[in-house]
Amino acid sequence: MNCVFCNSDGGELLWRDEVLRIVRVMDEPDYPGFCRVIWHDHVSEFSALTAAQRTHLMTVVAALERVLHELMQPTKINLASLGNQVPHLHWHVIPRYQDDAHFPAPIWASRARTVDPALLSMRHKKAEMLSAAILAELQHTL
């Protein structure tokens, strides 16, 4: 199968269990802390999961959102499950800031501004602590 999420982790692996994983998206340097929650099996729609699987997935998405909110202190967290380009079930969990490159538009819109490199560097340093924070939150949550 020619699916990027079947053939690779889809980012820097931060946490995984038997059915899904959390990865940090490394190819969006303007968005430190941008993560994906990816279902391991190749499923294209949320509705293809059982009720218990949907609950588990959304519990993990909500826990990741809490971690990002606490650690990264963004203005807003964006949640998106599109799958138009990669039809493999995954959620984008993206910390957003009023001064980020695209705010208030989606990160895939045209750039609105350049972000201060020192500010981006500080946010990247915070994002380096995600793995430990996610592990602690999920040990408490699951």
N, C-alpha and C positions, 0 to 999 in steps of 0.2 A: 504494500500500500504506500502511496506517495503522500503521506500526511506528516507534516513537520512535528506535530505533537505525538504521533505514534512512533516516529523515528528518532526523537530527541526529547530531552526534558522540556524544551521550550523556553529556557532561561536558566538563571543560576538557581539550582535546587536549594530551597530553604527548609522544606519539610515535606514528608510524604507518609501516607499510610497505605493500606492495601487497595484503596480504590481511587485516590486522588493525590495530587501534589500541589504545593505552593512554590512558585518560582518568582524570582525577581527579574524583571525585564531589563536587560542590559543594553539594548540597542535604542533606548530613548533617553539620552543623557540629560535632557531638559527636565526629566521626571524621575528624580531619585525616589525610591520607594514604590514605584509602579510595579505591581505584582499581578500574577495570574494564578487562578485556582483552576487546575486542569484535571478533568476526569481521565483516568488511565485508559479505559477501554474506548475504542472509537465509536462514539455515540454523537449524533449531530444535534439532537434536540433534548432539552430539559425534560420534556414530557415522556421521553423514552425510559426514564429512570423510574424505579419503584418509589412509592411514597417514602419509605425509610431512606432510600438513597438520596432523594431530593432533600429530605430533612437534614441528613448528614452534610451534604454539600453546602446548603445554606447556613448551617451552623458554623462551618469552617469559614465561609465567606464573611459572616458577621464577626467572627473572632478576629479575622485578619483586618477587617475594617476598624475594630476597636484598637488593635495594636498600632495600626498606621495613624489613627487619630491621636493616640496618646504619645507615641514616639516622634512622629513627624510634625505634629501640631499644624495641620493644614487648615485652610479656610473651609474646605469642603472635601469630601471623598466622593469620587465618581465610581459608580458600579455599572458595568456594561457586559452583556453577553450577546455578541453579534453573530459571529460565525460565518459571515458572508465570504470572507477570503479563506478562512480555515474552518471548514465545517466539522469541527471536533469540539465537543462541549467544553467550554472554558468561560471563566468570568475574569474581566479586567477589574482591578481594584486600584484606583489611582488617586493619590493625594494631590489636591489642587490648591493653588495659592492665588490670591488676587494679583500678585506680581509675576505669575508664571508666564511662559511664552505665548499662551493662547487664551488665558482666562478672559472672559467668562465662556468662551466658545469651547467645543470639544477639542481634545489635544490633536485630533486629526484635521482640524480646520487650518486655515492660513494663519501663520505666525503674526501675533499682534505686537510683540516687543522682544527685545533681548534682555535676558535676566543677568543681573550682576554676577560675575563669576565667583566672587567671594561668598555670596548667598547660596549659589548652587553647590559650592564646595562644602559648606556647612551642612546642607541637606544631604549630600552624598555621605558625609561622615555619620550622620544619624542613621541613614539607610543601612550602613554596615552592621548595625546592631539588630537588624530585623530577625535574623535566624533565632537568636537566643530569646527574643521577646515573643516570637510566634510559638516557640516550643513551650515557654512558660504559660502562655495564655491557653494553648490547646491542652496542656496537661490538666489545667484547671477546668476547662470547658467540656472536654470529651469524657 
